[in-house]
Structures are given as C-alpha cells and as structure tokens.
C-alpha cells in the first residue's frame, strides 16, 4: 500500500534539518520503503517540511518507519500526518 507522510518543520529548525539530512537520506535509501519524497519550500527556497510517499505493508508499518526517521528522532517536525493514499493521476 502507499502511505503519505506530510511533515511540517518547527519554526527556526533549519539547523536541525541540516544536521540530520544525510542520516535521513541514508535511512530512506536503506529501508527501501520510500516511493517518492522531497522537501516543501518557502518563497526563498528554504526547506520547511517534507512530503514522503511510502510503499509499505500497513499504516502501522508507516508509523514505525516515521518514528525511526532521523528527522523525527531529532525533533525537526512540528507535525506529521500519516494517511493511506491512492495514486489516480500521473
């Protein structure tokens, strides 16, 4: 199943994001669960959150994946929404 994670950074958390970016990208690659993902950007081009689409067994597995993400462990996000998702266009 596909599951979408919509993650919004805490205000002023750019340093947390920068310090954990390599670990986050390595985790995404190592787990093989990320179908597609990338950062949200503000008008100046600064990263302000993440959109991650997982190809994973269940919502519970997606929640476990999110909990182990280095960004989550470092406290980067103000909020994380996790929902089942179905691709219908594109």
VENJOHU-V701892 format. One line per field, one symbol per residue. ss: DSSP state (~ for helix, > for strand, _ for the rest). phi: phi as a letter, one per 40 degrees, with the letter a starting at -180 (. if undefined). Layout:
ss: ???
phi: ???
//
This chain:
ss: _>>>>>>>>____~~~~~~~~~~~~~~~~~~__>>>>>>>>_____>>>>>>>>>___~~~~~~~~~~_~~~~___>>>>>>>>>_____
phi: .bbbbbbbccdgcdcccccbcccccccdcccgcccaaiccbcccgccbiabbbcbacaccccccdccccdccccgcccabbbacabcbbg
//
